[in-house]
Amino acid sequence: MPALDGIRVLDLTQYEAGTSCTQYLAWFGAEVVKVEQPGIGDPGRAVSGSGRDSLYFLSFNHNKQSVAINLADPRGRDLFLRLVPRFDVVTENFTQGTMEKLGIGYDTLREIHPRLIYGTIKGFGSYGPRASYKCFDWVAQAAGGAFSITGEPGSPPVKPGATVADTGSGMHMAMGILAALIQRDREGKGQCVEIAMQETVANYMRMPMSSRERFPGAIERRGSRASGMPATGLYPCAPGGANDYVYLHVVTQRMWDSLTIAIGRPEMQVDDRFTTIAARAVNWDAIQQAVSEWTLQRTKWEAMDLLAQAGVPCSAVFDTEDVLHDPHLQARDMIRTIHHPEAGDWEMLAPPIHMSESDVEMVRAPLLGEHTAEVLERELGLSPAELNALAAANVAGIRAPANH
């Protein structure tokens, strides 16, 4: 039985931060019903400009149902309020005040459902001087400090590539919701769980911020080099493409000794320039040259395998296609081909949390309003005539089931 079997979520989230949260809950087996605006849906559906649901949307909305309800219409609001007591969790990541403007904020919902867990993600939180500021992933990464430590020394800050503020906030929210559900089972009441994206990024900055113990003041950009760990960094490989590099993370003396042997330079172990960490730090360029001479004669895959087998922590620099076709990830069933009736077949990443007693099949993302009729009939007992009337008034979006 899936870990969250029986847990029911009304999902009002959009784009990535909130949808990451509900995707995790769905991966654990929760029933997630995504509530979207008729005719428009989650804005993430349209980011590709292709006229069909984007791969971006498909990637964050596995295992969910889609119900299209116009929450701005009093009749749509009433439908939503009637649904809420039948669910355990409501999640949203609208801009500040949107839920309250619609008349479905936490204070309203907890009055009709005291056991409700209400999850809200905001860029800067619901209170504080910047609470009203709009936010996206890279805005939060700038505000949380990630830009400031990314890039080469002496160069401008660089936008990190991975969307850790969005997906990270979703992961933090999922953890908060799971904790709130456990507390509800113990104490019998629900609560509001709030995540601020800026705070998520700041939380991921704990390791670099701890460096101020040794280096007072703002942490400087160091590129791929790590202070206190000479030999740690990127090394170029054959044939010299944009991502033909191997990254080494050399921390201990044993790792340094293993590296020198692996590259055929054991004499570096007794060379005064390299016998201590302090000496290696002063002679980093000489290390870079020696290791690069070896790596440039090998592909990044050859370098990774030889060094890793010698006990040196390292990895080839995987590009996005490398990840999707990585035999190791494929062996772990982490790459799945998902068929969508409109978008076709796409390779997608599977859930990265492996549980021995909980398994949930990956199901494609829903079409907009695909489950409206099914959910409203099942949950609220609406008749076909009532559903058709709601559709005609643009209160609910109803579509025929798609071919799977």
Secondary structure, DSSP 8 states (H G I E B T S, - for coil): --TTTT-EEEE---TTHHHHHHHHHHHTT-EEEEEE-TTT--GGGGTT-SSS--HHHHHH-TTEEEEEE-TTSHHHHHHHHHHGGG-SEEEE--STTHHHHTT-SHHHHHHH-TT-EEEEEESS-SSSTTTT----HHHHHHHHTTGGGSS-TTS-----SS-HHHHHHHHHHHHHHHHHHHHHHHHS--EEEEEEHHHHHHHHTHHHHGGGGTS-SS----TT--TT-TT-EEEE-BT--TT-EEEE---SHHHHHHHHHHTT-GGGGS-TTTSSHHHHHHTHHHHHHHHHHHHTTSBHHHHHHHHHHTT--EEE---HHHHHT-HHHHHTT-EEEEEETTTEEEEEE--S---TT----------TTTTHHHHHHHHH---HHHHHHHHHTTSEE-------
